[in-house]
Amino acid sequence: MTRMIKVRTLGSGEIREVTIQEAEKILEDTYNDPVGGLVADARTREVIYKISPNVEQIVIMEQMLGGG
């Protein structure tokens, strides 16, 4: 059975399930994006930089740029 990770973007009500490979790609893309953001383990609420065996759900916190 393929391990699935739940992914939620902060501010969005949507939660989707992806494979661990897709979750790792999402994590990598988030940190490689020039605007960036953070990824946290939903259970521990700690910022993560890799998908460990204990991670079941991640939360993407996109950086909001603004000014005025």
PDB file of N, H, CA, C and O in Angstrom:
ATOM      1  N   MET A   1       0.844  -1.182   0.000  1.00  0.00           N
ATOM      2  CA  MET A   1       0.000   0.000   0.000  1.00  0.00           C
ATOM      3  C   MET A   1       0.890   1.247   0.000  1.00  0.00           C
ATOM      4  O   MET A   1       1.860   1.328   0.754  1.00  0.00           O
ATOM      5  N   THR A   2       0.557   2.192  -0.835  1.00  0.00           N
ATOM      6  H   THR A   2      -0.231   2.126  -1.448  1.00  0.00           H
ATOM      7  CA  THR A   2       1.320   3.428  -0.959  1.00  0.00           C
ATOM      8  C   THR A   2       0.989   4.358   0.204  1.00  0.00           C
ATOM      9  O   THR A   2      -0.176   4.564   0.542  1.00  0.00           O
ATOM     10  N   ARG A   3       2.019   4.904   0.798  1.00  0.00           N
ATOM     11  H   ARG A   3       2.966   4.736   0.523  1.00  0.00           H
ATOM     12  CA  ARG A   3       1.829   5.854   1.898  1.00  0.00           C
ATOM     13  C   ARG A   3       1.321   7.172   1.345  1.00  0.00           C
ATOM     14  O   ARG A   3       1.879   7.710   0.388  1.00  0.00           O
ATOM     15  N   MET A   4       0.264   7.687   1.949  1.00  0.00           N
ATOM     16  H   MET A   4      -0.188   7.249   2.726  1.00  0.00           H
ATOM     17  CA  MET A   4      -0.334   8.941   1.519  1.00  0.00           C
ATOM     18  C   MET A   4      -0.143   9.993   2.611  1.00  0.00           C
ATOM     19  O   MET A   4      -0.148   9.689   3.804  1.00  0.00           O
ATOM     20  N   ILE A   5       0.023  11.228   2.169  1.00  0.00           N
ATOM     21  H   ILE A   5       0.027  11.475   1.200  1.00  0.00           H
ATOM     22  CA  ILE A   5       0.189  12.375   3.062  1.00  0.00           C
ATOM     23  C   ILE A   5      -0.942  13.355   2.761  1.00  0.00           C
ATOM     24  O   ILE A   5      -1.235  13.626   1.597  1.00  0.00           O
ATOM     25  N   LYS A   6      -1.571  13.881   3.796  1.00  0.00           N
ATOM     26  H   LYS A   6      -1.332  13.661   4.742  1.00  0.00           H
ATOM     27  CA  LYS A   6      -2.590  14.912   3.612  1.00  0.00           C
ATOM     28  C   LYS A   6      -1.885  16.261   3.511  1.00  0.00           C
ATOM     29  O   LYS A   6      -0.940  16.541   4.249  1.00  0.00           O
ATOM     30  N   VAL A   7      -2.360  17.090   2.583  1.00  0.00           N
ATOM     31  H   VAL A   7      -3.128  16.863   1.984  1.00  0.00           H
ATOM     32  CA  VAL A   7      -1.758  18.405   2.346  1.00  0.00           C
ATOM     33  C   VAL A   7      -2.849  19.469   2.449  1.00  0.00           C
ATOM     34  O   VAL A   7      -3.892  19.377   1.801  1.00  0.00           O
ATOM     35  N   ARG A   8      -2.586  20.475   3.272  1.00  0.00           N
ATOM     36  H   ARG A   8      -1.738  20.550   3.797  1.00  0.00           H
ATOM     37  CA  ARG A   8      -3.519  21.591   3.406  1.00  0.00           C
ATOM     38  C   ARG A   8      -2.739  22.884   3.262  1.00  0.00           C
ATOM     39  O   ARG A   8      -1.647  23.027   3.812  1.00  0.00           O
ATOM     40  N   THR A   9      -3.300  23.819   2.526  1.00  0.00           N
ATOM     41  H   THR A   9      -4.187  23.703   2.079  1.00  0.00           H
ATOM     42  CA  THR A   9      -2.712  25.154   2.421  1.00  0.00           C
ATOM     43  C   THR A   9      -3.453  26.056   3.395  1.00  0.00           C
ATOM     44  O   THR A   9      -4.680  26.148   3.356  1.00  0.00           O
ATOM     45  N   LEU A  10      -2.702  26.723   4.272  1.00  0.00           N
ATOM     46  H   LEU A  10      -1.705  26.649   4.303  1.00  0.00           H
ATOM     47  CA  LEU A  10      -3.299  27.599   5.271  1.00  0.00           C
ATOM     48  C   LEU A  10      -4.187  28.628   4.582  1.00  0.00           C
ATOM     49  O   LEU A  10      -3.778  29.240   3.595  1.00  0.00           O
ATOM     50  N   GLY A  11      -5.384  28.820   5.088  1.00  0.00           N
ATOM     51  H   GLY A  11      -5.717  28.323   5.890  1.00  0.00           H
ATOM     52  CA  GLY A  11      -6.323  29.755   4.494  1.00  0.00           C
ATOM     53  C   GLY A  11      -7.258  29.104   3.497  1.00  0.00           C
ATOM     54  O   GLY A  11      -8.216  29.727   3.039  1.00  0.00           O
ATOM     55  N   SER A  12      -6.989  27.865   3.163  1.00  0.00           N
ATOM     56  H   SER A  12      -6.211  27.359   3.536  1.00  0.00           H
ATOM     57  CA  SER A  12      -7.835  27.121   2.238  1.00  0.00           C
ATOM     58  C   SER A  12      -8.517  26.008   3.021  1.00  0.00           C
ATOM     59  O   SER A  12      -7.893  25.373   3.872  1.00  0.00           O
ATOM     60  N   GLY A  13      -9.760  25.774   2.745  1.00  0.00           N
ATOM     61  H   GLY A  13     -10.266  26.289   2.053  1.00  0.00           H
ATOM     62  CA  GLY A  13     -10.481  24.703   3.424  1.00  0.00           C
ATOM     63  C   GLY A  13     -10.221  23.338   2.827  1.00  0.00           C
ATOM     64  O   GLY A  13     -10.699  22.329   3.345  1.00  0.00           O
ATOM     65  N   GLU A  14      -9.470  23.299   1.743  1.00  0.00           N
ATOM     66  H   GLU A  14      -9.082  24.119   1.322  1.00  0.00           H
ATOM     67  CA  GLU A  14      -9.253  22.054   1.010  1.00  0.00           C
ATOM     68  C   GLU A  14      -8.105  21.244   1.609  1.00  0.00           C
ATOM     69  O   GLU A  14      -7.031  21.777   1.888  1.00  0.00           O
ATOM     70  N   ILE A  15      -8.349  19.957   1.799  1.00  0.00           N
ATOM     71  H   ILE A  15      -9.222  19.524   1.572  1.00  0.00           H
ATOM     72  CA  ILE A  15      -7.303  19.013   2.189  1.00  0.00           C
ATOM     73  C   ILE A  15      -7.284  17.937   1.122  1.00  0.00           C
ATOM     74  O   ILE A  15      -8.315  17.349   0.794  1.00  0.00           O
ATOM     75  N   ARG A  16      -6.098  17.687   0.584  1.00  0.00           N
ATOM     76  H   ARG A  16      -5.261  18.164   0.851  1.00  0.00           H
ATOM     77  CA  ARG A  16      -5.983  16.648  -0.443  1.00  0.00           C
ATOM     78  C   ARG A  16      -4.957  15.624  -0.012  1.00  0.00           C
ATOM     79  O   ARG A  16      -4.047  15.923   0.761  1.00  0.00           O
ATOM     80  N   GLU A  17      -5.109  14.427  -0.513  1.00  0.00           N
ATOM     81  H   GLU A  17      -5.849  14.184  -1.141  1.00  0.00           H
ATOM     82  CA  GLU A  17      -4.162  13.365  -0.204  1.00  0.00           C
ATOM     83  C   GLU A  17      -3.271  13.130  -1.404  1.00  0.00           C
ATOM     84  O   GLU A  17      -3.747  13.013  -2.534  1.00  0.00           O
ATOM     85  N   VAL A  18      -1.972  13.064  -1.151  1.00  0.00           N
ATOM     86  H   VAL A  18      -1.586  13.159  -0.233  1.00  0.00           H
ATOM     87  CA  VAL A  18      -0.995  12.843  -2.214  1.00  0.00           C
ATOM     88  C   VAL A  18      -0.029  11.751  -1.767  1.00  0.00           C
ATOM     89  O   VAL A  18       0.050  11.423  -0.583  1.00  0.00           O
ATOM     90  N   THR A  19       0.698  11.199  -2.722  1.00  0.00           N
ATOM     91  H   THR A  19       0.634  11.465  -3.683  1.00  0.00           H
ATOM     92  CA  THR A  19       1.712  10.207  -2.380  1.00  0.00           C
ATOM     93  C   THR A  19       2.869  10.901  -1.672  1.00  0.00           C
ATOM     94  O   THR A  19       2.989  12.125  -1.713  1.00  0.00           O
ATOM     95  N   ILE A  20       3.701  10.123  -1.037  1.00  0.00           N
ATOM     96  H   ILE A  20       3.603   9.128  -1.005  1.00  0.00           H
ATOM     97  CA  ILE A  20       4.854  10.702  -0.336  1.00  0.00           C
ATOM     98  C   ILE A  20       5.786  11.407  -1.316  1.00  0.00           C
ATOM     99  O   ILE A  20       6.391  12.423  -0.976  1.00  0.00           O
ATOM    100  N   GLN A  21       5.904  10.871  -2.535  1.00  0.00           N
ATOM    101  H   GLN A  21       5.412  10.045  -2.812  1.00  0.00           H
ATOM    102  CA  GLN A  21       6.751  11.511  -3.540  1.00  0.00           C
ATOM    103  C   GLN A  21       6.188  12.875  -3.932  1.00  0.00           C
ATOM    104  O   GLN A  21       6.939  13.836  -4.098  1.00  0.00           O
ATOM    105  N   GLU A  22       4.863  12.957  -4.079  1.00  0.00           N
ATOM    106  H   GLU A  22       4.253  12.177  -3.943  1.00  0.00           H
ATOM    107  CA  GLU A  22       4.244  14.242  -4.406  1.00  0.00           C
ATOM    108  C   GLU A  22       4.403  15.230  -3.247  1.00  0.00           C
ATOM    109  O   GLU A  22       4.639  16.418  -3.470  1.00  0.00           O
ATOM    110  N   ALA A  23       4.274  14.740  -2.015  1.00  0.00           N
ATOM    111  H   ALA A  23       4.082  13.776  -1.835  1.00  0.00           H
ATOM    112  CA  ALA A  23       4.438  15.606  -0.839  1.00  0.00           C
ATOM    113  C   ALA A  23       5.860  16.156  -0.765  1.00  0.00           C
ATOM    114  O   ALA A  23       6.059  17.329  -0.449  1.00  0.00           O
ATOM    115  N   GLU A  24       6.843  15.312  -1.056  1.00  0.00           N
ATOM    116  H   GLU A  24       6.682  14.359  -1.313  1.00  0.00           H
ATOM    117  CA  GLU A  24       8.238  15.771  -1.059  1.00  0.00           C
ATOM    118  C   GLU A  24       8.460  16.820  -2.139  1.00  0.00           C
ATOM    119  O   GLU A  24       9.214  17.770  -1.930  1.00  0.00           O
ATOM    120  N   LYS A  25       7.816  16.661  -3.288  1.00  0.00           N
ATOM    121  H   LYS A  25       7.204  15.889  -3.458  1.00  0.00           H
ATOM    122  CA  LYS A  25       7.926  17.636  -4.384  1.00  0.00           C
ATOM    123  C   LYS A  25       7.275  18.959  -3.979  1.00  0.00           C
ATOM    124  O   LYS A  25       7.820  20.027  -4.258  1.00  0.00           O
ATOM    125  N   ILE A  26       6.125  18.895  -3.328  1.00  0.00           N
ATOM    126  H   ILE A  26       5.682  18.028  -3.101  1.00  0.00           H
ATOM    127  CA  ILE A  26       5.444  20.103  -2.848  1.00  0.00           C
ATOM    128  C   ILE A  26       6.333  20.839  -1.853  1.00  0.00           C
ATOM    129  O   ILE A  26       6.470  22.061  -1.919  1.00  0.00           O
ATOM    130  N   LEU A  27       6.933  20.095  -0.935  1.00  0.00           N
ATOM    131  H   LEU A  27       6.822  19.103  -0.881  1.00  0.00           H
ATOM    132  CA  LEU A  27       7.830  20.677   0.062  1.00  0.00           C
ATOM    133  C   LEU A  27       9.016  21.353  -0.626  1.00  0.00           C
ATOM    134  O   LEU A  27       9.363  22.489  -0.301  1.00  0.00           O
ATOM    135  N   GLU A  28       9.629  20.660  -1.564  1.00  0.00           N
ATOM    136  H   GLU A  28       9.347  19.737  -1.828  1.00  0.00           H
ATOM    137  CA  GLU A  28      10.774  21.204  -2.304  1.00  0.00           C
ATOM    138  C   GLU A  28      10.382  22.457  -3.083  1.00  0.00           C
ATOM    139  O   GLU A  28      11.103  23.454  -3.059  1.00  0.00           O
ATOM    140  N   ASP A  29       9.238  22.409  -3.776  1.00  0.00           N
ATOM    141  H   ASP A  29       8.652  21.598  -3.795  1.00  0.00           H
ATOM    142  CA  ASP A  29       8.778  23.557  -4.559  1.00  0.00           C
ATOM    143  C   ASP A  29       8.495  24.766  -3.670  1.00  0.00           C
ATOM    144  O   ASP A  29       8.784  25.901  -4.049  1.00  0.00           O
ATOM    145  N   THR A  30       7.934  24.524  -2.496  1.00  0.00           N
ATOM    146  H   THR A  30       7.699  23.602  -2.188  1.00  0.00           H
ATOM    147  CA  THR A  30       7.631  25.620  -1.573  1.00  0.00           C
ATOM    148  C   THR A  30       8.903  26.341  -1.151  1.00  0.00           C
ATOM    149  O   THR A  30       8.944  27.571  -1.126  1.00  0.00           O
ATOM    150  N   TYR A  31       9.937  25.579  -0.821  1.00  0.00           N
ATOM    151  H   TYR A  31       9.903  24.579  -0.842  1.00  0.00           H
ATOM    152  CA  TYR A  31      11.184  26.193  -0.372  1.00  0.00           C
ATOM    153  C   TYR A  31      12.016  26.759  -1.520  1.00  0.00           C
ATOM    154  O   TYR A  31      12.842  27.643  -1.292  1.00  0.00           O
ATOM    155  N   ASN A  32      11.822  26.275  -2.743  1.00  0.00           N
ATOM    156  H   ASN A  32      11.151  25.557  -2.928  1.00  0.00           H
ATOM    157  CA  ASN A  32      12.573  26.794  -3.887  1.00  0.00           C
ATOM    158  C   ASN A  32      11.898  27.994  -4.542  1.00  0.00           C
ATOM    159  O   ASN A  32      12.512  28.668  -5.369  1.00  0.00           O
ATOM    160  N   ASP A  33      10.657  28.271  -4.190  1.00  0.00           N
ATOM    161  H   ASP A  33      10.158  27.723  -3.518  1.00  0.00           H
ATOM    162  CA  ASP A  33       9.919  29.404  -4.740  1.00  0.00           C
ATOM    163  C   ASP A  33      10.537  30.697  -4.209  1.00  0.00           C
ATOM    164  O   ASP A  33      10.769  30.814  -3.005  1.00  0.00           O
ATOM    165  N   PRO A  34      10.812  31.680  -5.092  1.00  0.00           N
ATOM    166  CA  PRO A  34      11.411  32.943  -4.637  1.00  0.00           C
ATOM    167  C   PRO A  34      10.571  33.662  -3.574  1.00  0.00           C
ATOM    168  O   PRO A  34      11.122  34.280  -2.663  1.00  0.00           O
ATOM    169  N   VAL A  35       9.255  33.584  -3.689  1.00  0.00           N
ATOM    170  H   VAL A  35       8.807  33.083  -4.429  1.00  0.00           H
ATOM    171  CA  VAL A  35       8.386  34.197  -2.680  1.00  0.00           C
ATOM    172  C   VAL A  35       8.363  33.314  -1.440  1.00  0.00           C
ATOM    173  O   VAL A  35       8.350  33.803  -0.310  1.00  0.00           O
ATOM    174  N   GLY A  36       8.358  32.030  -1.669  1.00  0.00           N
ATOM    175  H   GLY A  36       8.369  31.633  -2.587  1.00  0.00           H
ATOM    176  CA  GLY A  36       8.513  31.059  -0.597  1.00  0.00           C
ATOM    177  C   GLY A  36       7.335  30.900   0.324  1.00  0.00           C
ATOM    178  O   GLY A  36       6.222  31.346   0.044  1.00  0.00           O
ATOM    179  N   GLY A  37       7.606  30.273   1.397  1.00  0.00           N
ATOM    180  H   GLY A  37       8.510  29.911   1.625  1.00  0.00           H
ATOM    181  CA  GLY A  37       6.614  29.943   2.406  1.00  0.00           C
ATOM    182  C   GLY A  37       7.246  28.947   3.354  1.00  0.00           C
ATOM    183  O   GLY A  37       8.450  28.702   3.298  1.00  0.00           O
ATOM    184  N   LEU A  38       6.439  28.380   4.216  1.00  0.00           N
ATOM    185  H   LEU A  38       5.460  28.580   4.261  1.00  0.00           H
ATOM    186  CA  LEU A  38       6.919  27.381   5.161  1.00  0.00           C
ATOM    187  C   LEU A  38       6.029  26.151   5.085  1.00  0.00           C
ATOM    188  O   LEU A  38       4.873  26.227   4.671  1.00  0.00           O
ATOM    189  N   VAL A  39       6.583  25.026   5.489  1.00  0.00           N
ATOM    190  H   VAL A  39       7.523  24.965   5.826  1.00  0.00           H
ATOM    191  CA  VAL A  39       5.829  23.782   5.556  1.00  0.00           C
ATOM    192  C   VAL A  39       5.936  23.277   6.988  1.00  0.00           C
ATOM    193  O   VAL A  39       7.028  23.209   7.552  1.00  0.00           O
ATOM    194  N   ALA A  40       4.795  22.923   7.571  1.00  0.00           N
ATOM    195  H   ALA A  40       3.908  22.978   7.113  1.00  0.00           H
ATOM    196  CA  ALA A  40       4.780  22.432   8.949  1.00  0.00           C
ATOM    197  C   ALA A  40       4.084  21.086   9.024  1.00  0.00           C
ATOM    198  O   ALA A  40       3.196  20.777   8.230  1.00  0.00           O
ATOM    199  N   ASP A  41       4.507  20.296   9.995  1.00  0.00           N
ATOM    200  H   ASP A  41       5.228  20.547  10.640  1.00  0.00           H
ATOM    201  CA  ASP A  41       3.824  19.049  10.332  1.00  0.00           C
ATOM    202  C   ASP A  41       2.547  19.464  11.061  1.00  0.00           C
ATOM    203  O   ASP A  41       2.619  20.163  12.072  1.00  0.00           O
ATOM    204  N   ALA A  42       1.395  19.053  10.574  1.00  0.00           N
ATOM    205  H   ALA A  42       1.336  18.485   9.753  1.00  0.00           H
ATOM    206  CA  ALA A  42       0.126  19.477  11.164  1.00  0.00           C
ATOM    207  C   ALA A  42      -0.034  18.977  12.600  1.00  0.00           C
ATOM    208  O   ALA A  42      -0.665  19.648  13.417  1.00  0.00           O
ATOM    209  N   ARG A  43       0.521  17.823  12.914  1.00  0.00           N
ATOM    210  H   ARG A  43       1.034  17.278  12.251  1.00  0.00           H
ATOM    211  CA  ARG A  43       0.377  17.247  14.256  1.00  0.00           C
ATOM    212  C   ARG A  43       1.246  17.978  15.280  1.00  0.00           C
ATOM    213  O   ARG A  43       0.763  18.354  16.348  1.00  0.00           O
ATOM    214  N   THR A  44       2.515  18.177  14.963  1.00  0.00           N
ATOM    215  H   THR A  44       2.908  17.871  14.096  1.00  0.00           H
ATOM    216  CA  THR A  44       3.446  18.794  15.918  1.00  0.00           C
ATOM    217  C   THR A  44       3.496  20.310  15.795  1.00  0.00           C
ATOM    218  O   THR A  44       3.944  20.999  16.711  1.00  0.00           O
ATOM    219  N   ARG A  45       3.034  20.826  14.660  1.00  0.00           N
ATOM    220  H   ARG A  45       2.670  20.266  13.915  1.00  0.00           H
ATOM    221  CA  ARG A  45       3.064  22.259  14.339  1.00  0.00           C
ATOM    222  C   ARG A  45       4.480  22.794  14.212  1.00  0.00           C
ATOM    223  O   ARG A  45       4.707  23.998  14.328  1.00  0.00           O
ATOM    224  N   GLU A  46       5.422  21.911  13.976  1.00  0.00           N
ATOM    225  H   GLU A  46       5.238  20.932  13.881  1.00  0.00           H
ATOM    226  CA  GLU A  46       6.810  22.321  13.780  1.00  0.00           C
ATOM    227  C   GLU A  46       7.104  22.465  12.295  1.00  0.00           C
ATOM    228  O   GLU A  46       6.602  21.692  11.479  1.00  0.00           O
ATOM    229  N   VAL A  47       7.919  23.456  11.947  1.00  0.00           N
ATOM    230  H   VAL A  47       8.326  24.083  12.611  1.00  0.00           H
ATOM    231  CA  VAL A  47       8.352  23.636  10.568  1.00  0.00           C
ATOM    232  C   VAL A  47       9.240  22.451  10.202  1.00  0.00           C
ATOM    233  O   VAL A  47      10.107  22.052  10.980  1.00  0.00           O
ATOM    234  N   ILE A  48       9.017  21.890   9.011  1.00  0.00           N
ATOM    235  H   ILE A  48       8.312  22.214   8.379  1.00  0.00           H
ATOM    236  CA  ILE A  48       9.797  20.733   8.571  1.00  0.00           C
ATOM    237  C   ILE A  48      10.476  21.036   7.243  1.00  0.00           C
ATOM    238  O   ILE A  48      10.043  21.903   6.485  1.00  0.00           O
ATOM    239  N   TYR A  49      11.543  20.305   6.985  1.00  0.00           N
ATOM    240  H   TYR A  49      11.895  19.600   7.601  1.00  0.00           H
ATOM    241  CA  TYR A  49      12.297  20.458   5.741  1.00  0.00           C
ATOM    242  C   TYR A  49      12.379  19.150   4.978  1.00  0.00           C
ATOM    243  O   TYR A  49      12.946  19.098   3.886  1.00  0.00           O
ATOM    244  N   LYS A  50      11.815  18.089   5.549  1.00  0.00           N
ATOM    245  H   LYS A  50      11.355  18.130   6.436  1.00  0.00           H
ATOM    246  CA  LYS A  50      11.724  16.798   4.870  1.00  0.00           C
ATOM    247  C   LYS A  50      10.543  16.040   5.459  1.00  0.00           C
ATOM    248  O   LYS A  50      10.091  16.326   6.567  1.00  0.00           O
ATOM    249  N   ILE A  51      10.053  15.072   4.700  1.00  0.00           N
ATOM    250  H   ILE A  51      10.420  14.839   3.799  1.00  0.00           H
ATOM    251  CA  ILE A  51       8.937  14.256   5.150  1.00  0.00           C
ATOM    252  C   ILE A  51       9.508  13.065   5.924  1.00  0.00           C
ATOM    253  O   ILE A  51      10.103  12.164   5.332  1.00  0.00           O
ATOM    254  N   SER A  52       9.330  13.064   7.229  1.00  0.00           N
ATOM    255  H   SER A  52       8.847  13.796   7.710  1.00  0.00           H
ATOM    256  CA  SER A  52       9.822  11.957   8.053  1.00  0.00           C
ATOM    257  C   SER A  52       8.740  10.875   8.140  1.00  0.00           C
ATOM    258  O   SER A  52       7.596  11.117   7.755  1.00  0.00           O
ATOM    259  N   PRO A  53       9.085   9.702   8.634  1.00  0.00           N
ATOM    260  CA  PRO A  53       8.097   8.619   8.746  1.00  0.00           C
ATOM    261  C   PRO A  53       6.904   8.959   9.642  1.00  0.00           C
ATOM    262  O   PRO A  53       5.844   8.350   9.498  1.00  0.00           O
ATOM    263  N   ASN A  54       7.050   9.910  10.557  1.00  0.00           N
ATOM    264  H   ASN A  54       7.911  10.404  10.674  1.00  0.00           H
ATOM    265  CA  ASN A  54       5.962  10.266  11.478  1.00  0.00           C
ATOM    266  C   ASN A  54       4.990  11.294  10.915  1.00  0.00           C
ATOM    267  O   ASN A  54       3.929  11.514  11.500  1.00  0.00           O
ATOM    268  N   VAL A  55       5.320  11.925   9.802  1.00  0.00           N
ATOM    269  H   VAL A  55       6.181  11.746   9.327  1.00  0.00           H
ATOM    270  CA  VAL A  55       4.474  12.975   9.234  1.00  0.00           C
ATOM    271  C   VAL A  55       3.287  12.341   8.513  1.00  0.00           C
ATOM    272  O   VAL A  55       3.455  11.505   7.625  1.00  0.00           O
ATOM    273  N   GLU A  56       2.083  12.755   8.911  1.00  0.00           N
ATOM    274  H   GLU A  56       1.946  13.434   9.633  1.00  0.00           H
ATOM    275  CA  GLU A  56       0.855  12.265   8.283  1.00  0.00           C
ATOM    276  C   GLU A  56       0.150  13.359   7.497  1.00  0.00           C
ATOM    277  O   GLU A  56      -0.546  13.083   6.520  1.00  0.00           O
ATOM    278  N   GLN A  57       0.336  14.605   7.929  1.00  0.00           N
ATOM    279  H   GLN A  57       0.902  14.829   8.722  1.00  0.00           H
ATOM    280  CA  GLN A  57      -0.308  15.736   7.266  1.00  0.00           C
ATOM    281  C   GLN A  57       0.620  16.935   7.336  1.00  0.00           C
ATOM    282  O   GLN A  57       1.249  17.188   8.363  1.00  0.00           O
ATOM    283  N   ILE A  58       0.702  17.680   6.221  1.00  0.00           N
ATOM    284  H   ILE A  58       0.192  17.475   5.386  1.00  0.00           H
ATOM    285  CA  ILE A  58       1.506  18.898   6.202  1.00  0.00           C
ATOM    286  C   ILE A  58       0.612  20.099   5.927  1.00  0.00           C
ATOM    287  O   ILE A  58      -0.430  19.996   5.280  1.00  0.00           O
ATOM    288  N   VAL A  59       1.055  21.229   6.436  1.00  0.00           N
ATOM    289  H   VAL A  59       1.901  21.312   6.962  1.00  0.00           H
ATOM    290  CA  VAL A  59       0.355  22.491   6.212  1.00  0.00           C
ATOM    291  C   VAL A  59       1.323  23.422   5.500  1.00  0.00           C
ATOM    292  O   VAL A  59       2.434  23.659   5.973  1.00  0.00           O
ATOM    293  N   ILE A  60       0.892  23.949   4.356  1.00  0.00           N
ATOM    294  H   ILE A  60      -0.011  23.757   3.972  1.00  0.00           H
ATOM    295  CA  ILE A  60       1.685  24.904   3.589  1.00  0.00           C
ATOM    296  C   ILE A  60       1.273  26.305   4.034  1.00  0.00           C
ATOM    297  O   ILE A  60       0.101  26.672   3.952  1.00  0.00           O
ATOM    298  N   MET A  61       2.242  27.081   4.503  1.00  0.00           N
ATOM    299  H   MET A  61       3.195  26.784   4.569  1.00  0.00           H
ATOM    300  CA  MET A  61       1.988  28.462   4.905  1.00  0.00           C
ATOM    301  C   MET A  61       2.670  29.356   3.885  1.00  0.00           C
ATOM    302  O   MET A  61       3.880  29.576   3.944  1.00  0.00           O
ATOM    303  N   GLU A  62       1.881  29.871   2.947  1.00  0.00           N
ATOM    304  H   GLU A  62       0.899  29.693   2.899  1.00  0.00           H
ATOM    305  CA  GLU A  62       2.445  30.708   1.899  1.00  0.00           C
ATOM    306  C   GLU A  62       2.748  32.089   2.456  1.00  0.00           C
ATOM    307  O   GLU A  62       2.012  32.619   3.288  1.00  0.00           O
ATOM    308  N   GLN A  63       3.842  32.654   1.980  1.00  0.00           N
ATOM    309  H   GLN A  63       4.439  32.223   1.304  1.00  0.00           H
ATOM    310  CA  GLN A  63       4.224  33.997   2.409  1.00  0.00           C
ATOM    311  C   GLN A  63       3.362  35.003   1.675  1.00  0.00           C
ATOM    312  O   GLN A  63       3.208  34.930   0.456  1.00  0.00           O
ATOM    313  N   MET A  64       2.807  35.932   2.410  1.00  0.00           N
ATOM    314  H   MET A  64       2.932  35.992   3.400  1.00  0.00           H
ATOM    315  CA  MET A  64       1.988  36.984   1.821  1.00  0.00           C
ATOM    316  C   MET A  64       2.814  38.255   1.751  1.00  0.00           C
ATOM    317  O   MET A  64       3.284  38.763   2.770  1.00  0.00           O
ATOM    318  N   LEU A  65       2.983  38.756   0.557  1.00  0.00           N
ATOM    319  H   LEU A  65       2.602  38.344  -0.271  1.00  0.00           H
ATOM    320  CA  LEU A  65       3.709  40.009   0.384  1.00  0.00           C
ATOM    321  C   LEU A  65       2.705  41.132   0.236  1.00  0.00           C
ATOM    322  O   LEU A  65       1.682  40.983  -0.432  1.00  0.00           O
ATOM    323  N   GLY A  66       2.993  42.215   0.841  1.00  0.00           N
ATOM    324  H   GLY A  66       3.824  42.336   1.384  1.00  0.00           H
ATOM    325  CA  GLY A  66       2.091  43.346   0.743  1.00  0.00           C
ATOM    326  C   GLY A  66       2.862  44.625   0.982  1.00  0.00           C
ATOM    327  O   GLY A  66       4.056  44.611   1.281  1.00  0.00           O
ATOM    328  N   GLY A  67       2.198  45.661   0.851  1.00  0.00           N
ATOM    329  H   GLY A  67       1.228  45.673   0.608  1.00  0.00           H
ATOM    330  CA  GLY A  67       2.847  46.937   1.093  1.00  0.00           C
ATOM    331  C   GLY A  67       1.823  48.035   1.012  1.00  0.00           C
ATOM    332  O   GLY A  67       0.646  47.812   0.732  1.00  0.00           O
ATOM    333  N   GLY A  68       2.282  49.158   1.252  1.00  0.00           N
ATOM    334  H   GLY A  68       3.238  49.340   1.480  1.00  0.00           H
ATOM    335  CA  GLY A  68       1.287  50.190   1.190  1.00  0.00           C
ATOM    336  C   GLY A  68       1.817  51.522   1.382  1.00  0.00           C
ATOM    337  O   GLY A  68       1.065  52.496   1.352  1.00  0.00           O
TER     338      GLY A  68
END
